[in-house]
């Protein structure tokens, strides 16, 4: 059986995610943004988590760690570089770590930029990755703890995943990201079609995620630093990848 994934809203715009392995019956929670919303999802699915896979230390991703650990006795796994900031952490991982969840191997990809030790979790057999606040649909995380060069390197790692990889992100930012993307890549027909689709989904109260690596490569400006049209629109035809990415991130910060 393949992984079953339940995505649900937490807080104002966070996504919570339960990951259920059908072969073993084990369930993981990707981050713990809000106890009440998570408990509702657990009751709805009947899936009781045995582990939290923490991506980074920000409060809106770890706030429910201790409450859920006390309630369910679950383990908390998170990045070694942020271990001191993650409540209740039991086990640490770093870039290249591989561990088993149920019948699945999980590969850890360290993606500093948004925070110093942010990690993403890739399930190769299931062709799924959980990228939290590094890669968003049509966007990337704001740079709080590392410079643009670090985030660019992180995004290049994710861009190199198989194109069919399904991506679950940490927030419902897609509609705002689409507006920015169109401002720097206005002639991209795939982007224009996607932006219209996103507007329809949000008008119907539906989520815009998950996405895929292929879709992001075609439409996300933060994975398209090499694109000639974007570079021309920025007046940066001969700039380095890092310079183009830094300019995109700076523009998004004030958009």
Secondary structure, DSSP 8 states (H G I E B T S, - for coil): --EEEEEEEETTTEEEEEEEETTT--EEEE--S-HHHHHHHHHHH----SEEE-----HHHHTTHHHHHHHH--EEEEEGGGGGGSTT--EEE-TT-EEEETTEEEEEEE--SSSSS-EEEEETTTTEEEEETTEETTEE---SSS-HHHHHHHHHHHHTS-TT-EEEESB--HHHHHHHHHHH-TT-HHHHHHHHHHHHHHHTT-----EEHHHHHHH-GGG-TT-HHHHHHHT-TT--HHHHHHHHHHHHHT-
